[in-house]
Amino acid sequence: MKVLVLGGDGFCGWPCAVNLADAGHDVVIVDNLSRRKIDIDLGVESLTPIATIHDRLRAWEETGGRPIHFVALDIAQDYDLLLGLLRSERPSAVVHFAEQRAAPYSMKSSATKRYTVDNNVNGTHNLLCAIVESGLDIHIVHLGTMGVYGYGSHRGATIPEGYLTVEVPQPDGSRFQEKILHPTDPGSVYHMTKTLDQLLFFYYNKNDSIRVTDLHQGIVWGTNTDLTDRDPRLVNRFDYDGDYGTVLNRFLMQAAIGYPLTVHGTGGQTRAFIHIRDSVKCVELAIDNPPAAGEKVRIYNQMTESHKVKDLAEKVAAVTGAKLNHLPNPRKEAIENDLIVDNRCLIELGLKPTTLDDGLLGEVVDVARRWADRCDRSRIPCVSTWTHSQAVALQPVI
Ligand SMILES: NC(=O)c1ccc[n+]([C@@H]2O[C@H](COP(=O)([O-])OP(=O)(O)OC[C@H]3O[C@@H](n4cnc5c(N)ncnc54)[C@H](O)[C@@H]3O)[C@@H](O)[C@H]2O)c1
């Protein structure tokens, strides 16, 4: 099957692209390399030394990988090129990772808020428009986020896979049932763009019968897969800085370099997690099991476990002996929240969840220790705040 991987140079996209190629698909990576440019703008680097996309692809072929082509293209800006690419490649599926994905970066300034909205919403809309204009039957597999459901209280309710069945009371006292998109409750501009993506998919699926699988992914942890471990030039990126680093990888990296674990607020925030190997597998399962023609948007909760931030920190401390440091929370969010999630769809399709107890925490610590001398400790604190008044409460710990 021909598959375009939009954003295939990124943290989730790169291991996914090589996995799909390894599974026998003809893969084309489409990426404008904006993530690498943001690193330069922020003055940070992946903890792991990532090769250029061209060296990655050369190494992939030299190690026996099925060739992957690369097209440099901005899906949010280069509409005609995107349409031309769809027409020439005629893919059966497009995996869409190509968005600005850091909540703290999206909250940094008016410029980064506007960039995140322009890039993410325009990119998704361009893809949908181009598929309609091409007249091709292309299945979109999109990486969304568990954050669309919100991290407020769900009052102990299990979060369903995208749709909620509600009862609508009528003036005459009768009631009827309706299945609606689960209400959204974005906690940042980045999360807001993902909720807007959902509406775009809903509309184009209804109007043009575009087939979509929207993967509401939890926070991804881990670094490499067996395939990216094949050669040092295939190594995946490892973000640890305050804008792009995600909580569990940050804790593991902090433990590796003897930096107290940065727990924000009470640490009572509950989040959903998934290991990078499972993330890659889920995308493959989604591609292999497309929605039927005319089927409404499929939504899967792509996560394997939920944890409170403080429990994660304690788990990492128990494994590594790290100390905890409670810091003011730069985000505007509930002090504590519950997150009980239905994730049966991907498990029924064959996902075998990797969990924190599977011994892979140590693997991430080993990766971080190996590259510890590349860490700029001054970039660890989270300095992007959700509101101006929170900025004063943040004192960088160097
Ligand atoms: N990393 C996580 O923990 C996580 C969790 C949930 C959801 N997701 C979602 O998965 C997707 C990928 O995340 P990631 O961690 O790999 O992010 P990433 O920033 O590492 O990768 C995104 C890639 O998309 C490219 N890109 C961005 N805008 C583009 C555009 N307009 N045109 C072409 N390419 C563009 C970037 O250059 C980058 O290579 C995102 O949509 C993100 O929201 C990630």
The ligand as a Tripos MOL2 file, in Angstrom:
@<TRIPOS>MOLECULE
LIG
   44    48     1     0     0
SMALL
NO_CHARGES

@<TRIPOS>ATOM
      1 N1          4.5510   13.4020   21.2880 N.am      1 LIG1
      2 C1          3.4620   13.1570   22.0050 C.2       1 LIG1
      3 O1          3.5390   12.8330   23.2060 O.2       1 LIG1
      4 C2          2.1010   13.2580   21.3630 C.ar      1 LIG1
      5 C3          0.9710   12.9600   22.1470 C.ar      1 LIG1
      6 C4         -0.2990   13.0500   21.5840 C.ar      1 LIG1
      7 C5         -0.4360   13.4330   20.2590 C.ar      1 LIG1
      8 N2          0.6560   13.7150   19.5080 N.ar      1 LIG1
      9 C6          0.4520   14.1530   18.1310 C.3       1 LIG1
     10 O2          1.2460   13.4020   17.2500 O.3       1 LIG1
     11 C7          1.6880   14.2330   16.1710 C.3       1 LIG1
     12 C8          3.2040   14.1380   16.0660 C.3       1 LIG1
     13 O3          3.7890   14.5120   17.3040 O.3       1 LIG1
     14 P1          5.3620   14.4660   17.5010 P.3       1 LIG1
     15 O4          5.6230   14.3270   18.9380 O.co2     1 LIG1
     16 O5          5.9530   13.5180   16.5510 O.co2     1 LIG1
     17 O6          5.7200   15.9580   17.0730 O.3       1 LIG1
     18 P2          7.0200   16.4980   16.3110 P.3       1 LIG1
     19 O7          7.0090   17.9790   16.4510 O.co2     1 LIG1
     20 O8          8.2280   15.7540   16.7420 O.co2     1 LIG1
     21 O9          6.7050   16.0940   14.7950 O.3       1 LIG1
     22 C9          5.8400   16.8210   13.9590 C.3       1 LIG1
     23 C10         6.4690   16.8260   12.5760 C.3       1 LIG1
     24 O10         5.5820   17.5130   11.6940 O.3       1 LIG1
     25 C11         6.3340   18.4460   10.9170 C.3       1 LIG1
     26 N3          5.4150   19.5330   10.5530 N.ar      1 LIG1
     27 C12         4.7930   20.4180   11.3880 C.ar      1 LIG1
     28 N4          4.0490   21.2670   10.6750 N.ar      1 LIG1
     29 C13         4.1790   20.9270    9.3640 C.ar      1 LIG1
     30 C14         3.6590   21.4360    8.1520 C.ar      1 LIG1
     31 N5          2.8570   22.5100    8.1450 N.pl3     1 LIG1
     32 N6          4.0000   20.8410    6.9910 N.ar      1 LIG1
     33 C15         4.8270   19.7580    6.9860 C.ar      1 LIG1
     34 N7          5.3580   19.2400    8.1040 N.ar      1 LIG1
     35 C16         5.0520   19.8180    9.2890 C.ar      1 LIG1
     36 C17         7.4930   18.8700   11.8130 C.3       1 LIG1
     37 O11         8.5940   19.3490   11.0890 O.3       1 LIG1
     38 C18         7.8060   17.5710   12.5520 C.3       1 LIG1
     39 O12         8.7690   16.8050   11.8710 O.3       1 LIG1
     40 C19         1.2350   15.6520   16.4880 C.3       1 LIG1
     41 O13         0.1090   15.9910   15.7230 O.3       1 LIG1
     42 C20         0.8830   15.5920   17.9540 C.3       1 LIG1
     43 O14        -0.1390   16.4890   18.2770 O.3       1 LIG1
     44 C21         1.9250   13.6370   20.0300 C.ar      1 LIG1
@<TRIPOS>BOND
     1     1     2 1
     2     2     3 2
     3     2     4 1
     4     4     5 ar
     5     4    44 ar
     6     5     6 ar
     7     6     7 ar
     8     7     8 ar
     9     8     9 1
    10     8    44 ar
    11     9    10 1
    12     9    42 1
    13    10    11 1
    14    11    12 1
    15    11    40 1
    16    12    13 1
    17    13    14 1
    18    14    15 2
    19    14    16 1
    20    14    17 1
    21    17    18 1
    22    18    19 2
    23    18    20 1
    24    18    21 1
    25    21    22 1
    26    22    23 1
    27    23    24 1
    28    23    38 1
    29    24    25 1
    30    25    26 1
    31    25    36 1
    32    26    27 ar
    33    26    35 ar
    34    27    28 ar
    35    28    29 ar
    36    29    30 ar
    37    29    35 ar
    38    30    31 1
    39    30    32 ar
    40    32    33 ar
    41    33    34 ar
    42    34    35 ar
    43    36    37 1
    44    36    38 1
    45    38    39 1
    46    40    41 1
    47    40    42 1
    48    42    43 1
@<TRIPOS>SUBSTRUCTURE
     1 LIG1         1 GROUP 0 **** ****
